[in-house]
Structures are given as C-alpha cells and as structure tokens.
C-alpha cells in the first residue's frame, strides 16, 4: 500500500494540512462526561421518600446503612438497595439538590420513589422523547385480533386443562 501512495504522490509522502487537522478535531468533538447517580422523576404520596423530603429533580448518588454503603449508578442500583437493604434496616440516601449536598433517612417501608439515569443533555433529550412516545402508545387503543380465536367456525376456543 505504501508504494502505491508514494507513486500517487510522485515520490513524496502525503501531506496533512493544518485545515484537515482542525476539521477532524471539530468533527469528532469531545465525548461527554459520564454521568453518575439517578435523578428523581416522581415521588408517590404516602411513601417513605415523600416523608423523608425527597423531591423530583433530586440527584441520588449513594446509599448507606449500618456501615454498608454503595454507589447508585443507575435506577437498578437504587431498586436493589430498596428491595435488599431497606426492608431489613433504615437506610440513608446521599445526594444533591440544587448543587447542595443532602442526606435522606428512609425507614424500612415502601419508598414509592421513581428515578431515571442522570444523563448528559443529548442522551437526556433522546430519553425524554422515548418516554413521550411510550406514553402516547399507551393512550392509543390497541387493534383487535385480525384472526379468529379458533381455527374452525363454531369450534370452542382451546383452553389448556390440568391433568389430574
């Protein structure tokens, strides 16, 4: 391959102009920093999260209970803490509200806390668009089945019966 390039350039190596370097750097852009934690989307009435003072928009970063702790990197981490740790002992959630550090003490009852990943702006926009599409699809009635429930006219539908 190298001899072909030299032949095309008449014996000299291909030259990269400063303009190409600038265009490559601008075109590639920089990767967005990875977000961590979860953002509270809603808090159910009567749940432990509401009583603890958690509000939509709070950023939850880690949990702590009786000397054990863990990072909250996704809603799955928050869910795991709720079902594995919270039923046994009180738990504290560490997070941020409007750039201030906050700590919420949650008793071992149902939290009723709904969160989403903390995302950079562009992925957040896509996430919100997908949520809107999902909400719209739930509002629309689903079409009925285009085929009959049985294969023969007048036949009873097949229902599995337990064997005794």
Secondary structure, 3 states (H helix, E strand, C coil): CHHHHHHHCCCCCCCCCHHHHHHHHHHHCCCCCCCCCEEEEEECCCCHHHHHCCCCCCEEEEEEECCEEEECCCHHHHHHHHHHHCCCCCEEEEEEECCEEEEEEECCCCCCEEEEECCCHHHHHHHHHHHHHHHHHHHCCCCCCCCCCCCCCCCCCCCCCCCC
